Amino acid sequence: MRWFGSLRRQSEIAFVRRRGRRAAFATFVSYGVAGPVAGGCRVGITASKDVGGAVERNRARRRLRGALERVREPRPAGRVLFILRETAAIEPFERLAADAATALSRVLAPGA
C-alpha cells in the first residue's frame, strides 16, 4: 500500500503547478505545495509524448511511483506534481529514486 495518494483533479494539478515551489532534475521537473492534505501527501505524475509512446510513458510513471515507495522518512505532507522528461524512461532506477527523494525534500521543505 502506498503512503501517498494521487492528484486527480485538473484544478488541483493546475494549482500545484501555478503556486508550487519548483525543482528541476535530469529526469523530471517537480512542483510542490507544502501543507496538510487529507491522506498526508498527494502526488501527480505526468508525461508528454516526448517521453515516448504509451508503453514508455506508463513504464516511466510506474518507475517513478516505485522510486517514491522507497522514500520512508520523512513522509512529507503536501501536494507534489512530477513532470517527466525524456530521460526518465532510460535513467537507472537508483538515479530516479535519488532524484525523487531530493525533490520531495526541496519542494516540500518546511517554511517553503
Helices and strands as residue ranges (DSSP letters): E 5-6, H 10-19, E 21-24, E 28-34, E 41-47, H 54-69, E 78-84, G 86-89, H 93-107
